Amino acid sequence: MQACDCQETELVVNKAQTHVIGAGLAGLAAALRLAGADHVGPRRHVVLHEAAAQAGGRCRSFFDAQLGCTIDNGNHILLTANRAALAYLDDIGSRDSLIAPTTARFPFIDLASGETWVVRPNAGPLPWWLLAARRRVPGTGLGDYLAAWRLWRASPTQRVGDCLDPASPLWSRFWEPLCVAALNTRPEEASARLLARVLGESFVRGEAACRTLVARDSLAASFVDPALARLAQRGGEIRFKKRLRHIVFGAERVEALDFGDESLPIGADDRVICALPPTAAAALIPQLTAPGDSRPIVNAHLRLSAEQRARARLPGPFVGLIGGTADWIFLRGDVASLTVSAAEDLIELDNDRLAERLWHDAARALDLGIGAPPPLRLIKEKRATFAQTPAMLARRAPARTAWRNLFLAGDWTDTGYPATIESAVRSGNRAADLVLAAGSR
Ligand SMILES: Cc1cc2nc3c(=O)[nH]c(=O)nc-3n(C[C@H](O)[C@H](O)[C@H](O)COP(=O)(O)OP(=O)(O)OC[C@H]3O[C@@H](n4cnc5c(N)ncnc54)[C@H](O)[C@@H]3O)c2cc1C
């Protein structure tokens, strides 16, 4: 056992405690479930420890002084297929804070040719929309879509690019944007099986499962602030600026948590849920197998002038972009935001050049005319998600660990889902359920 020379602090509560480390959506989901579950298990005090001064992790909002408004770290989309994420929003009472269309529509603009189209899956399990030229991608035929069956036949080591034809017209106009958006990994290297799972949960189930939902005001207002309020209401405690520095392991259990300025002893009935990103978890837990490779996402937020805003038009809250630098453009109030996923080719690019390229995309997509760019804020999330390649998927860790009082959560753990909000929430729920099932053993 390793000792730490800092002062030991005791949390003064007379019931078993669960310490959740990391207040991203996985940690918030775990803490909420535990705090709300007193009626089915032993009474537990829930303490959520977060290194940053705010919760939300990779799904957060902040006031940007340069733009003079609140922005998100990056645009986030949910699908109606994301049942756990929607149940989380119901639990915290904020599902109404999302913009939800009445039907599934995916509008696209080809910035090079100016062509526009809308992918519109139909209701019900029979995908007759594939037979309707006006509902599918222009220049594609039924056979291009049916080729997707190869994704379901893929072995665990096959990539999307091994199963679908990069020369097909559907590749650059559908498979590539879909794969990059869903897996934040280019199709040449992304897991074919994981993309099949996404399709199986969404498009295969009909339009009701693939409606897109985005936060109306901010990620914080939809996913984070109401969760913190609900947690406080349930008696949970949240401690910001508490970075876990070291875990003291005994033979079978975690014995203490070292935060640098204090050490918390872990009692026999206490539990720990580690809801950290994979690299942070691997740095604290010996011999943890976790995905080590990640992929970046770049977002640019532009605060439009009154004149630009009056001119800007989009056929929905967001639109897919083909033939430029960005993958998607979103319009919320007077802020236009562009997203580039799997942005490894751009991450080291000079910020001014990158901003210029993204402004050009925005100006063309919103038909603003190329003039002086409005105030623009670039956010480069270097480790937005783990790389969802076959090799990295094989490194996802289960929620149970070798220590009987330590459980794992996080979008990267072995949920079977892509590294998304849905995966984060499912992982938090699962870790909480294991804590509850373990009772006072
Ligand atoms: C730009 C961007 C766009 C995205 N778009 C989408 C999308 O459209 N749809 C979608 O579903 N998902 C999207 N995602 C993914 C989604 O944001 C993540 O899957 C989800 O937020 C991960 O939550 P998490 O709790 O697992 O991890 P995190 O959010 O990383 O939470 C981990 C927390 O642990 C804290 N922490 C780290 N180290 C320590 C320590 N030592 N001690 C204490 N605390 C610590 C961190 O500060 C953080 O708050 C996107 C992600 C990014 C970055």
PDBQT file of the ligand as one rigid body, heavy atoms in Angstrom, charges set to zero:
ROOT
HETATM    1  C1  LIG A 501     -16.464  19.007 -29.464  1.00  0.00    +0.000 C 
HETATM    2  C2  LIG A 501     -17.261  17.783 -29.089  1.00  0.00    +0.000 A 
HETATM    3  C3  LIG A 501     -18.421  17.477 -29.792  1.00  0.00    +0.000 A 
HETATM    4  C4  LIG A 501     -19.147  16.338 -29.434  1.00  0.00    +0.000 A 
HETATM    5  N1  LIG A 501     -20.323  16.084 -30.106  1.00  0.00    +0.000 NA
HETATM    6  C5  LIG A 501     -21.130  15.106 -29.648  1.00  0.00    +0.000 A 
HETATM    7  C6  LIG A 501     -22.425  14.935 -30.212  1.00  0.00    +0.000 A 
HETATM    8  O1  LIG A 501     -22.810  15.623 -31.164  1.00  0.00    +0.000 OA
HETATM    9  N2  LIG A 501     -23.234  13.965 -29.675  1.00  0.00    +0.000 N 
HETATM   10  C7  LIG A 501     -22.828  13.189 -28.636  1.00  0.00    +0.000 A 
HETATM   11  O2  LIG A 501     -23.632  12.372 -28.161  1.00  0.00    +0.000 OA
HETATM   12  N3  LIG A 501     -21.588  13.310 -28.101  1.00  0.00    +0.000 NA
HETATM   13  C8  LIG A 501     -20.752  14.249 -28.572  1.00  0.00    +0.000 A 
HETATM   14  N4  LIG A 501     -19.502  14.415 -28.017  1.00  0.00    +0.000 N 
HETATM   15  C9  LIG A 501     -19.037  13.445 -27.013  1.00  0.00    +0.000 C 
HETATM   16  C10 LIG A 501     -19.568  13.760 -25.628  1.00  0.00    +0.000 C 
HETATM   17  O3  LIG A 501     -19.313  15.106 -25.290  1.00  0.00    +0.000 OA
HETATM   18  C11 LIG A 501     -18.831  12.844 -24.652  1.00  0.00    +0.000 C 
HETATM   19  O4  LIG A 501     -19.040  11.502 -25.043  1.00  0.00    +0.000 OA
HETATM   20  C12 LIG A 501     -19.296  12.976 -23.212  1.00  0.00    +0.000 C 
HETATM   21  O5  LIG A 501     -19.434  14.329 -22.840  1.00  0.00    +0.000 OA
HETATM   22  C13 LIG A 501     -18.270  12.270 -22.326  1.00  0.00    +0.000 C 
HETATM   23  O6  LIG A 501     -18.656  12.343 -20.965  1.00  0.00    +0.000 OA
HETATM   24  P1  LIG A 501     -17.788  11.631 -19.845  1.00  0.00    +0.000 P 
HETATM   25  O7  LIG A 501     -18.427  11.954 -18.555  1.00  0.00    +0.000 OA
HETATM   26  O8  LIG A 501     -17.584  10.210 -20.207  1.00  0.00    +0.000 OA
HETATM   27  O9  LIG A 501     -16.327  12.284 -19.927  1.00  0.00    +0.000 OA
HETATM   28  P2  LIG A 501     -15.864  13.799 -19.651  1.00  0.00    +0.000 P 
HETATM   29  O10 LIG A 501     -16.874  14.742 -20.171  1.00  0.00    +0.000 OA
HETATM   30  O11 LIG A 501     -14.476  13.902 -20.187  1.00  0.00    +0.000 OA
HETATM   31  O12 LIG A 501     -15.845  13.937 -18.062  1.00  0.00    +0.000 OA
HETATM   32  C14 LIG A 501     -14.743  13.633 -17.266  1.00  0.00    +0.000 C 
HETATM   33  C15 LIG A 501     -14.636  14.674 -16.148  1.00  0.00    +0.000 C 
HETATM   34  O13 LIG A 501     -13.549  14.287 -15.293  1.00  0.00    +0.000 OA
HETATM   35  C16 LIG A 501     -12.858  15.457 -14.908  1.00  0.00    +0.000 C 
HETATM   36  N5  LIG A 501     -11.522  15.048 -14.489  1.00  0.00    +0.000 N 
HETATM   37  C17 LIG A 501     -10.469  14.703 -15.276  1.00  0.00    +0.000 A 
HETATM   38  N6  LIG A 501      -9.419  14.304 -14.500  1.00  0.00    +0.000 NA
HETATM   39  C18 LIG A 501      -9.827  14.400 -13.197  1.00  0.00    +0.000 A 
HETATM   40  C19 LIG A 501      -9.221  14.097 -11.941  1.00  0.00    +0.000 A 
HETATM   41  N7  LIG A 501      -7.982  13.610 -11.862  1.00  0.00    +0.000 N 
HETATM   42  N8  LIG A 501      -9.944  14.326 -10.810  1.00  0.00    +0.000 NA
HETATM   43  C20 LIG A 501     -11.230  14.797 -10.859  1.00  0.00    +0.000 A 
HETATM   44  N9  LIG A 501     -11.843  15.089 -12.038  1.00  0.00    +0.000 NA
HETATM   45  C21 LIG A 501     -11.167  14.887 -13.185  1.00  0.00    +0.000 A 
HETATM   46  C22 LIG A 501     -12.905  16.332 -16.153  1.00  0.00    +0.000 C 
HETATM   47  O14 LIG A 501     -12.668  17.698 -15.815  1.00  0.00    +0.000 OA
HETATM   48  C23 LIG A 501     -14.333  16.081 -16.650  1.00  0.00    +0.000 C 
HETATM   49  O15 LIG A 501     -15.250  16.983 -16.107  1.00  0.00    +0.000 OA
HETATM   50  C24 LIG A 501     -18.706  15.502 -28.386  1.00  0.00    +0.000 A 
HETATM   51  C25 LIG A 501     -17.524  15.806 -27.710  1.00  0.00    +0.000 A 
HETATM   52  C26 LIG A 501     -16.808  16.924 -28.048  1.00  0.00    +0.000 A 
HETATM   53  C27 LIG A 501     -15.546  17.246 -27.293  1.00  0.00    +0.000 C 
ENDROOT
TORSDOF 0
